[in-house]
């Protein structure tokens, strides 16, 4: 079973309360991000994430009427037809058992 530590992290030990670090999660190897960005994934695991992504657009005044990601996390493939959107897209790796982030969650 995987245990929730907080809104950003989870513990992958088989029983969160049987923690080998006695609740001190700081440097524990079983502590993982729920929704890592590609950069955070590379930093932790030493390799690139090339799987599915969850994406959200955080542009305040989005001009694209059918934006797949505007203020809502989506797992639709990203479109490259709108290069002006790229700076506003936030991406996280879909590699944990936690699914899509909550609507109001943003990467650090």
N, CA, C and O atoms as CSV, one atom per row, in Angstrom:
chain,resi,resn,atom,element,x,y,z
A,1,UNK,N,N,0.841,-1.183,0.000
A,1,UNK,CA,C,0.000,0.000,0.000
A,1,UNK,C,C,0.882,1.241,0.000
A,1,UNK,O,O,1.946,1.258,0.620
A,2,UNK,N,N,0.444,2.251,-0.682
A,2,UNK,CA,C,1.198,3.488,-0.744
A,2,UNK,C,C,0.532,4.514,0.167
A,2,UNK,O,O,-0.695,4.608,0.211
A,3,UNK,N,N,1.339,5.277,0.890
A,3,UNK,CA,C,0.782,6.215,1.853
A,3,UNK,C,C,1.011,7.655,1.467
A,3,UNK,O,O,2.089,8.022,1.000
A,4,UNK,N,N,0.001,8.464,1.663
A,4,UNK,CA,C,0.094,9.887,1.385
A,4,UNK,C,C,0.847,10.577,2.510
A,4,UNK,O,O,0.508,10.411,3.682
A,5,UNK,N,N,1.860,11.345,2.161
A,5,UNK,CA,C,2.603,12.122,3.154
A,5,UNK,C,C,1.971,13.503,3.260
A,5,UNK,O,O,1.644,13.966,4.353
A,6,UNK,N,N,1.804,14.158,2.110
A,6,UNK,CA,C,1.136,15.457,2.038
A,6,UNK,C,C,0.649,15.649,0.615
A,6,UNK,O,O,0.613,14.689,-0.154
A,7,UNK,N,N,0.275,16.865,0.247
A,7,UNK,CA,C,-0.295,17.084,-1.083
A,7,UNK,C,C,0.709,16.886,-2.213
A,7,UNK,O,O,0.305,16.745,-3.368
A,8,UNK,N,N,1.997,16.872,-1.914
A,8,UNK,CA,C,3.018,16.752,-2.945
A,8,UNK,C,C,3.759,15.414,-2.945
A,8,UNK,O,O,4.315,15.022,-3.971
A,9,UNK,N,N,3.777,14.717,-1.826
A,9,UNK,CA,C,4.605,13.515,-1.709
A,9,UNK,C,C,3.819,12.303,-1.227
A,9,UNK,O,O,2.786,12.428,-0.568
A,10,UNK,N,N,4.335,11.128,-1.573
A,10,UNK,CA,C,3.801,9.876,-1.046
A,10,UNK,C,C,4.956,8.970,-0.661
A,10,UNK,O,O,6.096,9.174,-1.078
A,11,UNK,N,N,4.637,7.963,0.143
A,11,UNK,CA,C,5.613,6.991,0.611
A,11,UNK,C,C,5.331,5.662,-0.082
A,11,UNK,O,O,4.192,5.195,-0.093
A,12,UNK,N,N,6.355,5.057,-0.656
A,12,UNK,CA,C,6.159,3.814,-1.390
A,12,UNK,C,C,6.463,2.565,-0.564
A,12,UNK,O,O,6.497,1.464,-1.113
A,13,UNK,N,N,6.683,2.711,0.733
A,13,UNK,CA,C,6.900,1.523,1.564
A,13,UNK,C,C,5.591,0.767,1.708
A,13,UNK,O,O,4.512,1.327,1.513
A,14,UNK,N,N,5.692,-0.486,2.046
A,14,UNK,CA,C,4.499,-1.319,2.198
A,14,UNK,C,C,3.866,-1.068,3.557
A,14,UNK,O,O,3.876,-1.947,4.418
A,15,UNK,N,N,3.340,0.073,3.748
A,15,UNK,CA,C,2.726,0.418,5.034
A,15,UNK,C,C,3.339,1.698,5.549
A,15,UNK,O,O,4.402,1.681,6.170
A,16,UNK,N,N,2.694,2.771,5.303
A,16,UNK,CA,C,3.223,4.085,5.648
A,16,UNK,C,C,3.589,4.192,7.123
A,16,UNK,O,O,4.562,4.862,7.470
A,17,UNK,N,N,2.821,3.539,7.998
A,17,UNK,CA,C,3.086,3.677,9.430
A,17,UNK,C,C,4.197,2.749,9.920
A,17,UNK,O,O,4.620,2.838,11.073
A,18,UNK,N,N,4.670,1.855,9.041
A,18,UNK,CA,C,5.816,1.012,9.363
A,18,UNK,C,C,7.068,1.593,8.724
A,18,UNK,O,O,7.953,0.859,8.285
A,19,UNK,N,N,7.129,2.881,8.679
A,19,UNK,CA,C,8.191,3.601,7.978
A,19,UNK,C,C,9.571,3.260,8.538
A,19,UNK,O,O,9.782,3.349,9.747
A,20,UNK,N,N,10.512,2.870,7.675
A,20,UNK,CA,C,11.859,2.552,8.161
A,20,UNK,C,C,12.600,3.777,8.690
A,20,UNK,O,O,13.555,3.641,9.454
A,21,UNK,N,N,12.172,4.954,8.294
A,21,UNK,CA,C,12.809,6.190,8.739
A,21,UNK,C,C,12.105,6.773,9.966
A,21,UNK,O,O,12.430,7.881,10.392
A,22,UNK,N,N,11.169,6.057,10.526
A,22,UNK,CA,C,10.442,6.485,11.735
A,22,UNK,C,C,9.768,7.845,11.574
A,22,UNK,O,O,9.780,8.673,12.485
A,23,UNK,N,N,9.174,8.060,10.385
A,23,UNK,CA,C,8.442,9.293,10.137
A,23,UNK,C,C,9.280,10.464,9.683
A,23,UNK,O,O,8.725,11.511,9.350
A,24,UNK,N,N,10.609,10.330,9.655
A,24,UNK,CA,C,11.461,11.407,9.170
A,24,UNK,C,C,11.674,11.191,7.672
A,24,UNK,O,O,12.562,10.438,7.272
A,25,UNK,N,N,10.876,11.836,6.861
A,25,UNK,CA,C,10.864,11.580,5.419
A,25,UNK,C,C,11.912,12.359,4.640
A,25,UNK,O,O,12.051,12.153,3.434
A,26,UNK,N,N,12.636,13.228,5.279
A,26,UNK,CA,C,13.574,14.101,4.581
A,26,UNK,C,C,14.416,13.429,3.522
A,26,UNK,O,O,14.319,13.803,2.353
A,27,UNK,N,N,15.232,12.463,3.869
A,27,UNK,CA,C,16.104,11.813,2.901
A,27,UNK,C,C,15.709,10.384,2.607
A,27,UNK,O,O,16.507,9.621,2.062
A,28,UNK,N,N,14.495,10.010,2.957
A,28,UNK,CA,C,14.055,8.627,2.785
A,28,UNK,C,C,13.954,8.275,1.299
A,28,UNK,O,O,13.362,9.031,0.529
A,29,UNK,N,N,14.521,7.141,0.888
A,29,UNK,CA,C,14.440,6.742,-0.519
A,29,UNK,C,C,13.045,6.302,-0.939
A,29,UNK,O,O,12.785,6.138,-2.132
A,30,UNK,N,N,12.144,6.108,0.018
A,30,UNK,CA,C,10.780,5.692,-0.295
A,30,UNK,C,C,9.822,6.871,-0.443
A,30,UNK,O,O,8.629,6.678,-0.681
A,31,UNK,N,N,10.338,8.084,-0.304
A,31,UNK,CA,C,9.534,9.300,-0.461
A,31,UNK,C,C,9.620,9.724,-1.925
A,31,UNK,O,O,10.712,9.899,-2.464
A,32,UNK,N,N,8.464,9.888,-2.562
A,32,UNK,CA,C,8.426,10.257,-3.979
A,32,UNK,C,C,7.391,11.353,-4.207
A,32,UNK,O,O,6.415,11.472,-3.466
A,33,UNK,N,N,7.624,12.151,-5.246
A,33,UNK,CA,C,6.644,13.173,-5.616
A,33,UNK,C,C,5.422,12.504,-6.238
A,33,UNK,O,O,5.551,11.553,-7.009
A,34,UNK,N,N,4.247,13.003,-5.900
A,34,UNK,CA,C,3.029,12.488,-6.511
A,34,UNK,C,C,2.956,12.871,-7.987
A,34,UNK,O,O,2.539,12.074,-8.828
A,35,UNK,N,N,3.363,14.087,-8.286
A,35,UNK,CA,C,3.229,14.613,-9.645
A,35,UNK,C,C,4.541,15.280,-10.067
A,35,UNK,O,O,4.619,16.508,-10.102
A,36,UNK,N,N,5.571,14.494,-10.387
A,36,UNK,CA,C,6.856,15.110,-10.736
A,36,UNK,C,C,6.835,15.751,-12.119
A,36,UNK,O,O,6.222,15.229,-13.050
A,37,UNK,N,N,7.510,16.883,-12.240
A,37,UNK,CA,C,7.724,17.463,-13.562
A,37,UNK,C,C,8.781,16.611,-14.262
A,37,UNK,O,O,9.472,15.834,-13.603
A,38,UNK,N,N,8.922,16.740,-15.579
A,38,UNK,CA,C,9.980,15.980,-16.259
A,38,UNK,C,C,11.364,16.259,-15.679
A,38,UNK,O,O,12.196,15.355,-15.602
A,39,UNK,N,N,11.614,17.493,-15.273
A,39,UNK,CA,C,12.901,17.845,-14.677
A,39,UNK,C,C,13.096,17.165,-13.322
A,39,UNK,O,O,14.178,16.657,-13.029
A,40,UNK,N,N,12.050,17.157,-12.500
A,40,UNK,CA,C,12.130,16.512,-11.194
A,40,UNK,C,C,12.303,14.997,-11.345
A,40,UNK,O,O,13.019,14.372,-10.563
A,41,UNK,N,N,11.653,14.414,-12.343
A,41,UNK,CA,C,11.812,12.986,-12.600
A,41,UNK,C,C,13.255,12.679,-12.986
A,41,UNK,O,O,13.845,11.725,-12.479
A,42,UNK,N,N,13.827,13.486,-13.885
A,42,UNK,CA,C,15.215,13.279,-14.323
A,42,UNK,C,C,16.174,13.421,-13.150
A,42,UNK,O,O,17.118,12.641,-13.025
A,43,UNK,N,N,15.943,14.407,-12.290
A,43,UNK,CA,C,16.806,14.627,-11.126
A,43,UNK,C,C,16.756,13.432,-10.164
A,43,UNK,O,O,17.790,13.019,-9.639
A,44,UNK,N,N,15.573,12.882,-9.932
A,44,UNK,CA,C,15.426,11.777,-8.981
A,44,UNK,C,C,15.933,10.449,-9.545
A,44,UNK,O,O,16.630,9.714,-8.846
A,45,UNK,N,N,15.597,10.130,-10.794
A,45,UNK,CA,C,15.866,8.810,-11.344
A,45,UNK,C,C,17.046,8.763,-12.313
A,45,UNK,O,O,17.494,7.677,-12.679
A,46,UNK,N,N,17.561,9.937,-12.739
A,46,UNK,CA,C,18.720,9.960,-13.623
A,46,UNK,C,C,18.423,9.578,-15.054
A,46,UNK,O,O,19.331,9.210,-15.799
A,47,UNK,N,N,17.160,9.661,-15.454
A,47,UNK,CA,C,16.794,9.375,-16.842
A,47,UNK,C,C,15.606,10.228,-17.244
A,47,UNK,O,O,14.906,10.778,-16.394
A,48,UNK,N,N,15.386,10.332,-18.533
A,48,UNK,CA,C,14.288,11.144,-19.058
A,48,UNK,C,C,12.969,10.386,-18.952
A,48,UNK,O,O,12.928,9.173,-19.156
A,49,UNK,N,N,11.898,11.096,-18.634
A,49,UNK,CA,C,10.562,10.511,-18.686
A,49,UNK,C,C,10.053,10.682,-20.110
A,49,UNK,O,O,10.018,11.801,-20.621
A,50,UNK,N,N,9.662,9.601,-20.751
A,50,UNK,CA,C,9.151,9.710,-22.115
A,50,UNK,C,C,7.775,9.072,-22.244
A,50,UNK,O,O,7.370,8.661,-23.332
A,51,UNK,N,N,7.071,8.995,-21.145
A,51,UNK,CA,C,5.724,8.440,-21.141
A,51,UNK,C,C,4.660,9.523,-21.187
A,51,UNK,O,O,4.921,10.654,-21.596
A,52,UNK,N,N,3.472,9.164,-20.767
A,52,UNK,CA,C,2.330,10.076,-20.779
A,52,UNK,C,C,2.548,11.243,-19.819
A,52,UNK,O,O,3.280,11.139,-18.834
A,53,UNK,N,N,1.893,12.345,-20.135
A,53,UNK,CA,C,1.976,13.566,-19.322
A,53,UNK,C,C,0.572,14.058,-18.996
A,53,UNK,O,O,-0.388,13.797,-19.721
A,54,UNK,N,N,0.485,14.771,-17.892
A,54,UNK,CA,C,-0.707,15.563,-17.580
A,54,UNK,C,C,-0.289,17.013,-17.803
A,54,UNK,O,O,0.786,17.426,-17.368
A,55,UNK,N,N,-1.131,17.778,-18.475
A,55,UNK,CA,C,-0.780,19.143,-18.866
A,55,UNK,C,C,-1.903,20.091,-18.487
A,55,UNK,O,O,-3.082,19.742,-18.544
A,56,UNK,N,N,-1.508,21.309,-18.095
A,56,UNK,CA,C,-2.481,22.360,-17.797
A,56,UNK,C,C,-1.952,23.670,-18.353
A,56,UNK,O,O,-0.745,23.912,-18.359
A,57,UNK,N,N,-2.864,24.515,-18.820
A,57,UNK,CA,C,-2.500,25.851,-19.304
A,57,UNK,C,C,-2.872,26.853,-18.217
A,57,UNK,O,O,-4.003,26.866,-17.730
A,58,UNK,N,N,-1.916,27.684,-17.847
A,58,UNK,CA,C,-2.158,28.658,-16.777
A,58,UNK,C,C,-2.201,30.096,-17.286
A,58,UNK,O,O,-2.065,31.037,-16.504
A,59,UNK,N,N,-2.394,30.268,-18.615
A,59,UNK,CA,C,-2.509,31.613,-19.178
A,59,UNK,C,C,-3.765,32.275,-18.618
A,59,UNK,O,O,-4.846,31.687,-18.644
A,60,UNK,N,N,-3.623,33.486,-18.117
A,60,UNK,CA,C,-4.779,34.156,-17.527
A,60,UNK,C,C,-5.778,34.632,-18.568
A,60,UNK,O,O,-6.982,34.637,-18.314
A,61,UNK,N,N,-5.297,35.027,-19.725
A,61,UNK,CA,C,-6.172,35.535,-20.780
A,61,UNK,C,C,-6.001,34.713,-22.048
A,61,UNK,O,O,-5.601,35.236,-23.088
A,62,UNK,N,N,-6.302,33.441,-21.957
A,62,UNK,CA,C,-6.129,32.537,-23.093
A,62,UNK,C,C,-7.036,32.961,-24.236
A,62,UNK,O,O,-8.226,33.201,-24.032
A,63,UNK,N,N,-6.480,33.054,-25.437
A,63,UNK,CA,C,-7.237,33.485,-26.616
A,63,UNK,C,C,-7.684,32.299,-27.475
A,63,UNK,O,O,-8.353,32.488,-28.490
A,64,UNK,N,N,-7.322,31.093,-27.079
A,64,UNK,CA,C,-7.682,29.919,-27.858
A,64,UNK,C,C,-8.985,29.351,-27.310
A,64,UNK,O,O,-9.043,28.884,-26.173
A,65,UNK,N,N,-10.021,29.397,-28.127
A,65,UNK,CA,C,-11.350,29.025,-27.642
A,65,UNK,C,C,-11.475,27.550,-27.290
A,65,UNK,O,O,-12.280,27.196,-26.429
A,66,UNK,N,N,-10.707,26.688,-27.929
A,66,UNK,CA,C,-10.827,25.258,-27.651
A,66,UNK,C,C,-9.555,24.706,-27.016
A,66,UNK,O,O,-9.121,23.602,-27.345
A,67,UNK,N,N,-8.971,25.461,-26.122
A,67,UNK,CA,C,-7.754,25.004,-25.451
A,67,UNK,C,C,-8.084,23.756,-24.624
A,67,UNK,O,O,-8.975,23.782,-23.775
A,68,UNK,N,N,-7.366,22.681,-24.879
A,68,UNK,CA,C,-7.616,21.421,-24.185
A,68,UNK,C,C,-7.201,21.458,-22.724
A,68,UNK,O,O,-7.627,20.619,-21.931
A,69,UNK,N,N,-6.368,22.434,-22.369
A,69,UNK,CA,C,-5.731,22.428,-21.061
A,69,UNK,C,C,-6.060,23.639,-20.199
A,69,UNK,O,O,-5.555,23.748,-19.082
A,70,UNK,N,N,-6.886,24.540,-20.686
A,70,UNK,CA,C,-7.085,25.789,-19.962
A,70,UNK,C,C,-7.662,25.547,-18.573
A,70,UNK,O,O,-8.819,25.159,-18.416
A,71,UNK,N,N,-6.824,25.785,-17.577
A,71,UNK,CA,C,-7.177,25.706,-16.158
A,71,UNK,C,C,-7.747,24.351,-15.736
A,71,UNK,O,O,-8.435,24.263,-14.719
A,72,UNK,N,N,-7.466,23.294,-16.507
A,72,UNK,CA,C,-7.916,21.965,-16.121
A,72,UNK,C,C,-6.881,20.946,-16.592
A,72,UNK,O,O,-6.482,20.964,-17.756
A,73,UNK,N,N,-6.446,20.066,-15.706
A,73,UNK,CA,C,-5.450,19.072,-16.072
A,73,UNK,C,C,-6.026,18.115,-17.087
A,73,UNK,O,O,-7.143,17.621,-16.931
A,74,UNK,N,N,-5.254,17.855,-18.133
A,74,UNK,CA,C,-5.695,16.945,-19.182
A,74,UNK,C,C,-4.588,15.957,-19.504
A,74,UNK,O,O,-3.406,16.266,-19.351
A,75,UNK,N,N,-4.971,14.776,-19.948
A,75,UNK,CA,C,-3.980,13.824,-20.408
A,75,UNK,C,C,-4.065,13.649,-21.920
A,75,UNK,O,O,-3.574,12.661,-22.466
A,76,UNK,N,N,-4.692,14.617,-22.596
A,76,UNK,CA,C,-4.730,14.613,-24.059
A,76,UNK,C,C,-3.327,14.886,-24.593
A,76,UNK,O,O,-2.557,15.605,-23.957
A,77,UNK,N,N,-2.983,14.321,-25.750
A,77,UNK,CA,C,-1.671,14.627,-26.339
A,77,UNK,C,C,-1.556,16.130,-26.600
A,77,UNK,O,O,-2.531,16.791,-26.958
A,78,UNK,N,N,-0.367,16.641,-26.417
A,78,UNK,CA,C,-0.169,18.079,-26.596
A,78,UNK,C,C,-0.170,18.445,-28.074
A,78,UNK,O,O,0.258,17.668,-28.927
A,79,UNK,N,N,-0.661,19.643,-28.354
A,79,UNK,CA,C,-0.659,20.105,-29.738
A,79,UNK,C,C,0.413,21.162,-29.889
A,79,UNK,O,O,0.611,21.988,-28.998
A,80,UNK,N,N,1.105,21.139,-31.015
A,80,UNK,CA,C,2.187,22.091,-31.263
A,80,UNK,C,C,1.775,23.185,-32.230
A,80,UNK,O,O,2.618,23.955,-32.691
A,81,UNK,N,N,0.481,23.264,-32.546
A,81,UNK,CA,C,0.012,24.264,-33.510
A,81,UNK,C,C,0.024,25.676,-32.947
A,81,UNK,O,O,-0.104,26.641,-33.700
A,82,UNK,N,N,0.174,25.810,-31.648
A,82,UNK,CA,C,0.110,27.114,-31.010
A,82,UNK,C,C,1.379,27.360,-30.212
A,82,UNK,O,O,1.381,27.196,-28.992
A,83,UNK,N,N,2.467,27.753,-30.883
A,83,UNK,CA,C,3.735,27.934,-30.158
A,83,UNK,C,C,3.660,29.006,-29.075
A,83,UNK,O,O,4.441,28.969,-28.124
A,84,UNK,N,N,2.735,29.962,-29.200
A,84,UNK,CA,C,2.597,31.001,-28.172
A,84,UNK,C,C,2.112,30.423,-26.847
A,84,UNK,O,O,2.283,31.045,-25.798
A,85,UNK,N,N,1.514,29.245,-26.887
A,85,UNK,CA,C,0.993,28.615,-25.666
A,85,UNK,C,C,2.095,27.965,-24.836
A,85,UNK,O,O,1.951,27.836,-23.620
A,86,UNK,N,N,3.161,27.568,-25.451
A,86,UNK,CA,C,4.173,26.761,-24.771
A,86,UNK,C,C,4.630,27.329,-23.431
A,86,UNK,O,O,4.772,26.562,-22.479
A,87,UNK,N,N,4.870,28.639,-23.310
A,87,UNK,CA,C,5.320,29.151,-22.001
A,87,UNK,C,C,4.278,28.999,-20.884
A,87,UNK,O,O,4.623,29.053,-19.704
A,88,UNK,N,N,3.013,28.810,-21.254
A,88,UNK,CA,C,1.947,28.738,-20.257
A,88,UNK,C,C,1.556,27.316,-19.892
A,88,UNK,O,O,0.727,27.105,-19.006
A,89,UNK,N,N,2.152,26.334,-20.572
A,89,UNK,CA,C,1.808,24.949,-20.287
A,89,UNK,C,C,2.695,24.405,-19.166
A,89,UNK,O,O,3.920,24.515,-19.223
A,90,UNK,N,N,2.075,23.830,-18.166
A,90,UNK,CA,C,2.771,23.153,-17.075
A,90,UNK,C,C,2.534,21.663,-17.267
A,90,UNK,O,O,1.410,21.236,-17.533
A,91,UNK,N,N,3.596,20.872,-17.132
A,91,UNK,CA,C,3.492,19.440,-17.387
A,91,UNK,C,C,4.004,18.643,-16.192
A,91,UNK,O,O,4.975,19.023,-15.539
A,92,UNK,N,N,3.333,17.538,-15.927
A,92,UNK,CA,C,3.809,16.581,-14.928
A,92,UNK,C,C,3.736,15.188,-15.541
A,92,UNK,O,O,2.897,14.917,-16.400
A,93,UNK,N,N,4.628,14.308,-15.086
A,93,UNK,CA,C,4.698,12.944,-15.593
A,93,UNK,C,C,3.552,12.117,-15.021
A,93,UNK,O,O,3.244,12.189,-13.832
A,94,UNK,N,N,2.943,11.349,-15.874
A,94,UNK,CA,C,1.862,10.463,-15.437
A,94,UNK,C,C,2.469,9.113,-15.059
A,94,UNK,O,O,2.218,8.104,-15.718
A,95,UNK,N,N,3.267,9.105,-13.996
A,95,UNK,CA,C,4.030,7.906,-13.658
A,95,UNK,C,C,3.780,7.420,-12.242
A,95,UNK,O,O,4.475,6.512,-11.785
A,96,UNK,N,N,2.824,7.982,-11.537
A,96,UNK,CA,C,2.573,7.564,-10.161
A,96,UNK,C,C,1.138,7.066,-10.040
A,96,UNK,O,O,0.325,7.304,-10.933
A,97,UNK,N,N,0.821,6.387,-8.959
A,97,UNK,CA,C,-0.544,5.864,-8.791
A,97,UNK,C,C,-1.569,6.930,-8.427
A,97,UNK,O,O,-2.727,6.600,-8.168
A,98,UNK,N,N,-1.174,8.198,-8.401
A,98,UNK,CA,C,-2.079,9.249,-7.939
A,98,UNK,C,C,-2.913,9.863,-9.051
A,98,UNK,O,O,-3.780,10.689,-8.768
A,99,UNK,N,N,-2.685,9.488,-10.312
A,99,UNK,CA,C,-3.495,10.008,-11.411
A,99,UNK,C,C,-3.243,11.475,-11.680
A,99,UNK,O,O,-2.159,11.993,-11.410
A,100,UNK,N,N,-4.264,12.145,-12.219
A,100,UNK,CA,C,-4.142,13.576,-12.522
A,100,UNK,C,C,-4.105,14.376,-11.225
A,100,UNK,O,O,-4.740,14.004,-10.238
A,101,UNK,N,N,-3.359,15.474,-11.236
A,101,UNK,CA,C,-3.377,16.354,-10.055
A,101,UNK,C,C,-4.754,16.992,-9.870
A,101,UNK,O,O,-5.522,17.084,-10.828
A,102,UNK,N,N,-5.076,17.432,-8.657
A,102,UNK,CA,C,-6.314,18.176,-8.448
A,102,UNK,C,C,-6.311,19.457,-9.281
A,102,UNK,O,O,-5.246,19.963,-9.636
A,103,UNK,N,N,-7.487,19.978,-9.593
A,103,UNK,CA,C,-7.619,21.135,-10.479
A,103,UNK,C,C,-6.793,22.329,-10.009
A,103,UNK,O,O,-6.248,23.059,-10.837
A,104,UNK,N,N,-6.691,22.542,-8.703
A,104,UNK,CA,C,-5.984,23.722,-8.203
A,104,UNK,C,C,-4.507,23.460,-7.876
A,104,UNK,O,O,-3.826,24.348,-7.363
A,105,UNK,N,N,-4.009,22.260,-8.164
A,105,UNK,CA,C,-2.611,21.930,-7.863
A,105,UNK,C,C,-1.708,22.407,-8.989
A,105,UNK,O,O,-2.053,22.270,-10.163
A,106,UNK,N,N,-0.538,22.975,-8.635
A,106,UNK,CA,C,0.464,23.424,-9.620
A,106,UNK,C,C,1.835,22.925,-9.198
A,106,UNK,O,O,2.118,22.836,-8.004
A,107,UNK,N,N,2.707,22.594,-10.178
A,107,UNK,CA,C,4.063,22.199,-9.810
A,107,UNK,C,C,4.807,23.351,-9.176
A,107,UNK,O,O,4.494,24.518,-9.415
A,108,UNK,N,N,5.808,23.010,-8.355
A,108,UNK,CA,C,6.608,24.046,-7.693
A,108,UNK,C,C,7.324,24.881,-8.722
A,108,UNK,O,O,8.051,25.809,-8.367
